[in-house]
Amino acid sequence: MVKAVRGVPRPLGTSPWQDGVNFAVFAPKATRVTLCLFDGSGHSEIAQIPCVKHEGGIWSIRVTPLAQGALYGYRVDGPFEPEQGLLFNYNKLLLDPYATDFHGEFTWSERHFCHLPVGVINTMDNAIDMPKSKVKWLAKYDGVKPNNPWAKTLIYEVHVKGSTFRNLDVKKEHRGKFLGLCSDAFIDHLKHLGVTAVELLPSHAFISEQFLTTKGLQNYWGYNTLSFFVPHKHYLSNDDVSEFQLMVKKFHSANIEVILDVVYNHTAEAGIDGPTLCFKGFDNTAYYRTVNGGSARYINDTGCGNTLNIDHPITLRLILDSLRYWVETMGVDGFRFDLASILARNTHGFNAQHAFLQAVGQDPVLQKCKLIAEPWDIGPGGYQLGAYPAPWREWNDKYRDCVRRFWRGDEDTLAELAKRIHGSNDVFEHNLRGPLNSINFITSHDGYTLADWVSYEHKHNEANGEQNRDGHSDNYSFNCGVEGFSADPRVVALRLKMQKNALLTLLLSKGVPMISAGSEFGHSQSGNNNAYCQDNVTSWLAWTNSHRGHSLSFFIRDLLQLRRQFSLFSNPFFVHPNDNRFGVLWYTERGEQMVQDNWHESHRKWLFCALIDKKLQQAVLIGLNGSDKPVQMILPDCPVNASWRFALSSCNSSSVNDLSNLVLSEKSSWVFIAKNEERT
């Protein structure tokens, strides 16, 4: 027989108390909050315990005896006035916003909806279709974090399931799981490439949208969050959330950091016609943005039905508590924030001094993390590339699009390409940031894979069930003469060379490079550039016995080894003509420095760039020929006390014997280096 007494309002969620548990939740407008306890199966509700209200709108209760593993949920009563944004419904079992574990599965049913039809309260009990919150306290993470500097970071963006589900070198029970991701086989692969950080697509617990499940599809990417503290349960091998900690520790022991792609802009509860699972039932207008702050109309800057109300202190606190939990308890090293502009938007628009950015910047835990913004959303003024304060990094889509356009053969790209290779000073320097604030990428989970970028000029998303209307249409892609698969040796060779061109440009540009998983062995999604709902062979990486020996894998490794030999790629500042140590020079094919008119010659589709370290007497000369014809090149005079020598190329050339008679073949990239060995 359990006993219950008045609890304490902090911390929110569950906390140990003697031989019991303290429960605390925020529901200021509620008239009644009831803690519901369930048996070990999660099917039978064995106790309903009234909570006590504190100042500030927090309700609590202490229950004894009770231990870890106890299953629970909440029922919250109050006014049901949808037109005022009040959606209290005692018939709905709610998840604890601070739950750190779940038991059971979520099942779609009409019982989840607060009102049926809209405006009429739905009295059906949804407990049978809901996972139950589970009392769980993990010890603080005790591993040693790599703390790799940005200047030495290569990010590998990867999906937890898709990365290993078809990898026969991984134990069967671990494939597609956190423990498969940190398997020796996968870590060895990452080390072979030179990866220093994995960026995991959403790993917070998520569910599939009902419109997908009715079509027999699933939310594969995971941008539909159910909980901000619980690891996605389907990624666990033994239903033990501590497996996430173990995964992080294994990555850290290999000197690889873990960055989480996090979705704090919306939740799986969707709009006013969506389900009531958690936040809606505690305080709808505190957790979500609504028109005029209290109505049935949601502000939908995410395109997913709702937008979290970061301006409210309780929501801001929830996000900060969640971030600290993943750092201090789970051990992660940083975050990539999906649709980050939303997190810094208030009623007047985007604000670089928003409370969220300031809170993260001064937080003693979070300020040490790697912080990456996806700097756009679909809301007003949503595109904010370059607007974030230090120490934030940002996904640079201008880099992606410019490099794609250059290699596709578009005219008038040289001037912008030079800026992108140099770290996008036009984007980041205005607010005292440097090239390492740019996350450079050619492909990511969203859009074509690297192989598909050179195989398709039109998206092929029919399998998504939206008549091919979804996904980007402007992909700046180039199919090398054949749409889709081809066995023509000339097409295959050109596609391989084009992928190498993109990788060479990426890995020898100033900034922090990111590659998407599978780029190293030609992963294809058959032209689907929006595979968010393809939890199948379309998205899963197809491992073979030769994956490690793929020429792209070796090419990436060689490029990274080259990058790490030269200090100029680690320089955190933009280089200007008066720089005492570093230099950047741009040349024509005649070995002469570019003049103003050269930059505006529309026919010019080739560029030669020398990056120089005068102190160490090092230089790298990069030659990019994006045209469809060969270019005769005269190497410029070496700007350091050394001689140029061939390093590598996207062509099959393993060496170049005569540097005085160079011909850069069409659609090719080249690297020459010079080092004064006495100075290095």
N, C-alpha and C positions, 0 to 999 in steps of 0.2 A: 504494500500500500504506500503510494507516494504521498509526500507532504509538500505543501507549497506555502511560501511566505513572500512578502514584498522583496523584490530584488533591487539591484542597483542599475542606473541607466547607462553605465559605461563599463566595458566597451560594448558597442553594438554587436549583435550576433550572440554567440554562446561563449561562456568562459567558465572554468572550473571553480567550484565553491564547496569546500569541505568534501563531503561525499556525494555532492550533487552538481547541478548545472545552473548557472544564471543565464536567463534569456532576456534580451533587450531588443526592441524594434521601434522604429519611428513611425507614428501614425497620429499626427496632431489633431486631425479633424474627425477622428473616429469616436464613436460613442461606446464601443466595446471591442476589446481585443482578446481573443481566446487562443491559448496554446493548446494544440491538439497532439497527443502522443499516440504512436502506433506500435503494434506488435512487431516482432522481428521480420515478419513477411511483408510488412507494409500495407497489408490489406485491411486489417481491423483497427479501427480507431478505439483505443482502450481508455483514453482519458481526455476530458476537456477542462482546462484550468484557466480561470479568468486572470488576466494580467492587471497590473496596477499602473495607473498613469502618474508620470512625473512632470515637472516643469519642462518646458521645451518640447512637449508633445511626444516624449519617449515613454513607452510602456515596458514593464519588466516583471519577472517572476523568478523566484528561486525554487527549484524542485529537487527533493531528496527522497530516497536514494536514486541516483541516476548517473550513468557513466557514458563514456565514449561508445559510440555505436547506436545510441538511442535515436529513434526515428520520430520526426515531428513536422508540424506545419502550423500555419496560423489561419484563423478565420477572423475577419474584421468587419464590424458593423458600423453603420453611419448613414448619412443621407445619400439616397440614390437620386441624383439630379444630373443626368447626363448633360443637359444644356448648360450647366454651371461647371462641368468638368468633374463632378463628384460621382464616383463609380463604385461605392461601397456595396458589397454583396456578400452576406454572411455564408452563402451557400458555396462559395469558392474557397477551396483550400489553397493557400498561398505559400510559395517558397520563401524562406528567409533570405532577404537580400544579402546577408553576410554569411550564408551557409558555405562551408568549406568542403562539403561532400554531399552526395545524393545517394538514394537507394531507389532502384526501380526505373522504369522507362516512362517517357512521355508518350501519350497516345492522343492523336487528334480526335475530338468529338465535339458535338454541339454543346456539351456540358461546360466547356471552357469559356463560353461567351457570356459576358456579363448581362447582356440584354438580347432578347430575341422576340420580335424584331427590335431594331434600334429604338430605344426609348421605353421599352417594356422590360421590366426586370426578369431575368432568367433564374428560376428557382431550382434548377437541376443542380445536384451536388456533383462536383467534378473530381472528388478525391480518388476515385477508382482509376482515373486516367492520368494522375499526376505522380511524378517522382516525389519522394519524401526527403525533406532535409535531414541530414545525418550529423550528429554531433561528432566532430573530429578535430583534434588538435595535434598538429605536427610540431616537432621540435624545430628550432631555428636551423637554417642551413649552415653546415659547418665545413663545407669545402673551401678550397683556396681558389679564388677567382683569377683568371689570367690577366685581366686589366690591360688587354692589348690596346696600344695607342691607335687612334684613327689613321695615322700615317702608315700603319702596317696592317690595315684591315682589308680583307676581302670577304664580302658578305655573300652567302649562298642561300638564296630564298628557296624554301622547301616545304612541301606538304607532308605532314606526319605520316598519313596513310600511304599516299601515292609514292613516297620515296622508297619504301621497302616491301610493299605488298606482293611484288612479283620477283623479289630478290631471293633466289634459292640459296644464297650464301648466308642468309639470316634464318635463325631457328623459326620453324613454321608457326609456333605459338606467339612469336614476337613480331612477325611480319605485319606491317601497317600500324604498329604500336609505338609508344614512346621507347620501349625497350628494344625495338627493332631499329629505331633511328640511332640509338647509341650503341648498336652492336659493333663488334670489332670490324666486321666486314665493311660497314658503312663508314665508320670513322677512318679506317685505312684508306678508303676511297677519297674522303675529304682531305686527308693529309697528303695523299699523292698529288691532288690538285694544288694544294697550297691554301686551302680555306682557313680563315681564322675566326669566322663567326657564322653560325647558322641563324637565319631568320625564319621562324616557324609561322606558317599561316595559322589563323586563329586556333588556339588551343584551349580557350575558355569553353566551358560547356555550351553547346548550341543545339538547336533543333532545326529541322527542315520546315520550310513554309508549307502551308496547307495546299497552296496552288501547285506546288511541285509534287507533293505526295499523291495528289489526285491524278497526276499524269504518270505516276510510276517513277518519278525522279527524286533525287535527294539533294540537299544543300551540301555540296562537296567541299567548297572552300571554307565554310564555317562563319561567314559574316552575318550571323543571326543569333546573337548571344542570349543565353538563358541565365547564366550566372557569371559574375565577375571574379569569383574565388575558386570555383570548382574546375579542375582539369576535365577536358572532354572525356567522358567515361568510355566511349568506344575505342579510345586510344590506350586503354589500360589492358594489360594482359591478365591480371588477377584481381581486378576491381579494387586496387589499392592505390590511392592518390599519391602515396609516397614514391611510386614508380617515377613520377615526374622529377622528384628530387634526385633519385638515382640517375636518371638520364642526364640531368644537368651536371652532376658530379663526374660522370664518365666523360662528358664533353670537356669539362674543365681539366681533367687529368690529361687530356690530349691537347691542351692549350687552345681550345676552341670555345668561344663565347656563345651564349644563347640569347637571342633577341626574339621577343614575342611580338607578333602582329596583333594588336589589340583593338577592339571595337567598343569604344566608349561613346559613340555618337548616337546609337539607337539600340533597341532591344527587340527580342522576338515577340513582344506583345503587340507590335504593329500599331495601326491606327484605331480610331474609335470603334471600328467594326472588327477589331482583332480580339484575341483571347485575353482573359484576365488570369495571369499566372503568378504575378509578384507585385511589381511596383504600382500598377494601376490600383490594386486593391488596398494599398497602404496610404498613398497620397498621390493621386494621379497628377495634379497640377504642380506638385513640388518636384517630381521626378521627370516630368515631360513638359516641353514647351507647348503651350496652347495659345491660340489667338487671344490677345488682351489678358493673358495670364489666368483665365478661368472660363473656359467654354468647351464645347464639344469638338471644336475644330483644332486639330493638331497642326503645328508648324512642321512641315515635312521637308527639311533641308537635306535629308539623307536619301530620299526616294524610297524609303522602306516603311513609311507609314507614320513613324514618330521620330522625335529628336529629343535627346536627353537635355534636361534643363540645368546646364552647368552653372548658371547664375545662382541657383539656389544653394545655400550653404550645405544642406544635407546631401545633395547630389555630388557637389564638389568633394565633400568629405568622403563619400562612398568611393569615388574614383581614386582619390589619394590613398585611402586605406587599402584598396585593392592593389594599386601599384606597389606600395610598400610590402604587402604580403608576398607578392611574387618575387620581390627582390630579397627580402629578409628571410622568408620561410622557404620559398621554392628555389632561390638561388640564381635567378636570371640576371643577365647583365645589362639589359636595355629593352627598349620598346620601339616599335614602329606603329604610329597612331593612324589608324584608318580615318579618312575624311577629317583630318586634324583641324581644318579651318573652323569646323563646328565648335571645337573645344575652346576657341578663342573668340567666339561671336557672342555679342550681347544684343540688346534691342537696337543699338545704333550701328551694328555691323561688326566686322572683324576688328579686333583690338589687340595689337601686339603687347599691350600692357594688361591684358586680361588677367583676372584673379587666378585662373588656372595656370597660366604660364608663369606668373609670379610665384605661386605656391610651389610649383615644381622646382623653379629656379632656386628657391631658398631652403627647400627641404634637405636636411642633412643626409638623407638616404638617397633620394631621387636625383639630386644634383650630380651625383657621381656616376649615374647611369648613362648609357648611350641612348640618346633621345632623337628619334627620327620622325619627321612629319610627312604625311601625304598631304601636301599643302593646297588641297582643293576640295570642294564639294559642289553640290548643285544649287546651293542657296545664294542669296544676293551677295555679290562681291566675294564669291566663294573661291576664286582663283587667287592664291596668295603666295605663289612661289617667290622666295627671297624676303618675305616679310617677317619671318620668325627671328627672335633674338638669339644671341649666343647663350648656351652652347648647342642649340638645336641644329640638327642636320635635316636636309629636305630631299625627297625624291625629286630629281630634276628631269621632268618630262621634255623640257626644251632640249636637253642633251640628247635624249632618246630620239626625238623627231628629227633633229638636225642631222645626226649621224645616219639615220635611216635614209633621209632624203639625199644626202651626199652619195652614199653607196648605191642608191637606186639610179643615180645619174642626173638628178635634178640640177637645173642651172641656178646660178646666183646663190650658192650656199657657202662659198669660201669664207666670207667675212664672219658669218655666224659660226661656222665650224671652228675657226681659229679661237673664238671666244670660248666655245664649249671645251676644246682640247686644253685650253689654258685654265679651266676651272670655273668658267662663267662669272668673270669679275663683274660683268654688267648686271648680274642678278644678286650677287652676295656682298660685294665690296662696300656698298653704300652704307651698311650698318655695321661696319668694322668686322666683318667676317671674311674668311679666306676660302681657298679652293677646297679644303677638306670639309667644308660645310655642304658641299654638293655630293649627293649620292647619285653617281652616274650609272645608268643602266641602258641596255638596248631592248631587253625583254624582261617581263615579269610574269607573275601568275595571270595577270589581266591582259589579254591580248594574244597575239601569235607567239608560239615558241620560236626560238632562233631558227630552227630548221624550217618551220612553216613560213617565216618571214621571207625566205628565199624560194618558197615553193608555191605560194598562193598570192594572187592579187585580189581575190574576192573572198570574203568570209564564207564559211560553210557551217552554219550553226543550226541546221535543220533539226538535229537531234534534240535541241533544247525545247522544241515544241512551240516556238514563237514565230513560225514562218520566216525564219532567218532575219527577223527585224531587230533582234537584240545584238549587242556587241558593237564595237567601233567600226565605222566604215572607212575612216581615213587612217590607214595602217602604214602608208609609205612603204609598201612591200614590193617585191620584185620576184616573179616566178621563174626567172631564167629561161623563159621560152615555152614552158609547158605548165599548165595549171594542175597542180597536184603531183601524185607519184609519177616518176619517170625512171626507166631503166637505161635511158640513153647515156652512155658514158660521158659525153660532153656536158650534158645537163648536170649529171651527178657531180662531175669535177668542178663545174662553175659554182654549184651550190655550196660545195665544201669550201671553196676559196672565198666565197662571199661571207660565209660564217666566220672564217678566220679573219677576214678583213674587219668585221665588226668587233670581234674579240680583241684584235690587236689595237684598234682605235680605243676601245674601252679601257684596256688594261695599261695603256701608255698615255692616258689623259690624266691631267691633274684632277684630283678629287678622290672620292672613295668609291671603288668599283663594286657593283653587285651583279651577280649572274643568277639566272633562274635554274633550278635543278633540271638536269637533263640536257642543258646546253652543251655539255661536254661530250655527249655521244649522240647528238642528233635526234632528240626526242621530238615526236610529232603528235599533234592532236588532230590530224587530218583536216586542217584548215579551220577548226573551231577556235574562234578567238574570244570566246566567252564561256569557257567550260566549267562554270561555277556549279552546274548541276549534273556533271558527268562523273559520277562515282563509279568508274568502270575503266576498261582498258584505254579509253580515249585519254584519260588523265594519268593513269598509273604508269610510272616509268618502266620501260621494258628492258630488263637487265638480261645480258647475254654473257657468255664466257669471255667475250672479247671487249666488254664495255670499258675495262680499264686500259686496254691497249688502243683505244680509238684515237685517231690522229688529233681530234679536237682536244681530247684530254691532255695529251702530251703538249699540244700547242699552248694551252692555258698554263700548264706548269712551267714551260719554258719562258713564257711572257712574264709570269710572276717572279721567277728567279731573276730575270733581267731587271724588272722594276725595282726589286729590292737591292740590287747592286748599286743603284744610283740615288744619291741623297736628294737630288732635285725633286723627286716625286714625294718626298717627305716634307718639303718646305711648306709650312702652314700659311704663308702669305703670298699674295699675288706679286708677280715680278713686273717691275717697271724699268724704263731705260736707265734710271739712275741707281739701280740696285748694285750694291758693292760686291755681292757674291754671285747671284744668279742672273742668268740671262735667257731670253727667248728671242730667236731670230727666225724669220720666215723667208723662204727662198723660192725663186722660180726654178723651172727645170734647167735653166742655164747656169745655176749656181750663184745667181745674183740675188741680192736682197730685194724683196717685194717692194714696189712703190705703190702709191695710192691708186693709180690707174689699173694695176694688175688685179686688185681686189674686185674690180667691177667689170672684168671681162667675162661676159656670160658664158663663153665657150670654155673657159678655164675650169676644168673639173679635177684638178690635181693640186696637191699642196705638200710642201716640204717644210718641216719644222725642226729646229735645233733647240734643244734644252741644254743649258750650260751651267756647270758649277765651276766658277773661276777659282775658288779656293782649293778644291780637290782636283782641279784640272780634269774634269769629266764632261762628256757631252754625249747626247743621244740625238741622232738624226732620224726622223720619221718621214717616210715618203708614202703618200697616199694617192693612188691613181684611181679615181672613181669613174673615169671615162671608159668608153668602149673601144679605145684604140691604144696601142703602146705609146709610151712617152720616153724619148731619149733624154737621159739625165746626166748632167755634169755635177759631180759632187762639189759643194762649196769648199772653200778653204777651211780647214779645221780650226775652230775658234779656241782650242786649248793646245797645250804643248804635247801633242800626240797625233797619231794618224788615224783616219777612219778605217774601220774594218767591218765587214759584213757580219751581222748578228743573226737575223732570221727574216723570213718572208712568208707571206700567205701562199706563195707558189711552192712547187715541189723542190725548189732549189735548196739544197743543203749547204751550198757555199757559192761564192762568186769570186772568180779568180781575177778578173780584170775590172777594177773599179774605175778605170778611165773610159770604159766603153759600156756604160750601163743602159739597158733598155728595160723599163718597168712595163711589164705586160699589162694589157687591159684588165681593169677591175682587180688590182693587186695592191698589196701594202708591203713595205720594206722597212727594216731597221738597221742602222749602222751606228756603231759606238766608237768612242775614243776615250782612252783612259791613260793618264800618266801614272804608271805603276809605282813610280817612286813617291808620288804624293798620296797614293791610296793605301 
